[in-house]
């Protein structure tokens, strides 16, 4: 099951350029909402990378990593949903 999930993730990443329906393809010309989502992703990526390199303890896992990563990850998708809603107008 894990191999199928990993393969699906690779296929999804390969399809991302065709899934982008925005008129503007460059980050330079996108609005501040998109840039906010990008910064949230970078913070989550670096923070979880640092936590992943440390020895797992109950304190780091349940009291810090889970709530922080959930908030960052969820807010990123909320921002991306808002961008899609604004671009389509529906």
KEZAGU-635669 format. One line per 2 residues: number of its first residue (from 1); their letters; for each residue z, x, y of C-alpha. Coordinates in Angstrom, 2 decimals. Layout:
NUM) A) Z,X,Y; ...
This chain:
1) XX) 0.00,0.00,0.00; 0.76,2.86,2.36
3) XX) -2.63,4.47,1.75; -4.35,1.17,2.59
5) XX) -2.32,0.88,5.80; -3.15,4.44,6.80
7) XX) -6.83,3.88,6.10; -6.81,0.65,8.12
9) XX) -5.22,2.50,11.04; -7.97,5.13,10.97
11) XX) -10.67,2.45,10.85; -9.03,0.58,13.74
13) XX) -8.95,3.70,15.88; -12.64,4.29,15.08
15) XX) -13.46,0.73,16.23; -11.51,0.83,19.49
17) XX) -14.44,1.79,21.75; -16.33,-1.34,20.63
19) XX) -13.28,-3.59,21.01; -12.86,-2.75,24.71
21) XX) -14.38,-5.72,26.56; -13.49,-4.52,30.06
23) XX) -16.22,-4.09,32.64; -14.78,-0.76,33.79
25) XX) -14.64,1.90,31.07; -13.11,4.75,33.09
27) XX) -9.36,5.03,33.62; -10.04,6.35,37.11
29) XX) -11.29,2.96,38.32; -8.84,0.73,36.45
31) XX) -6.00,-0.99,38.24; -2.32,-0.10,38.45
33) XX) -1.39,-2.46,35.60; -3.51,-0.49,33.14
35) XX) -2.09,2.79,34.39; 1.43,1.38,33.94
37) XX) 0.60,0.53,30.32; -0.74,4.04,29.82
39) XX) 2.45,5.60,31.22; 4.57,3.37,28.93
41) XX) 2.53,4.55,25.95; 2.95,8.22,26.91
43) XX) 6.72,7.81,27.37; 7.06,6.05,24.01
45) XX) 4.87,8.64,22.28; 6.77,11.64,23.61
47) XX) 10.22,10.06,23.17; 9.59,8.95,19.60
49) XX) 8.02,12.32,18.82; 11.17,14.09,19.98
51) XX) 13.38,11.68,18.02; 11.18,12.11,14.95
53) XX) 11.69,15.88,15.06; 15.50,15.50,15.03
55) XX) 17.70,14.92,12.03; 18.09,11.20,11.38
57) XX) 21.53,9.80,12.10; 22.76,6.22,12.37
59) XX) 23.46,6.66,16.09; 19.97,7.89,16.93
61) XX) 18.23,5.41,14.67; 20.00,2.12,15.31
63) XX) 21.63,2.51,18.71; 18.94,4.41,20.59
65) XX) 15.54,4.73,18.94; 15.07,1.16,17.76
67) XX) 15.89,-0.71,21.00; 14.16,1.79,23.28
69) XX) 11.00,1.99,21.19; 10.90,-1.80,20.80
71) XX) 11.19,-2.36,24.56; 8.58,0.28,25.43
73) XX) 6.16,-0.85,22.74; 6.52,-4.56,23.51
75) XX) 6.23,-4.10,27.25; 3.06,-2.08,26.77
77) XX) 1.44,-4.91,24.84; 2.67,-7.46,27.38
79) XX) 0.99,-5.45,30.13; -2.24,-5.11,28.13
81) XX) -2.23,-8.87,27.45; -1.88,-9.49,31.17
83) XX) -4.86,-7.22,31.87; -7.00,-9.11,29.37
85) XX) -5.94,-12.43,30.87; -6.86,-11.28,34.38
87) XX) -10.24,-9.89,33.31; -11.34,-12.99,31.44
89) XX) -9.83,-15.46,33.89; -8.74,-17.85,31.17
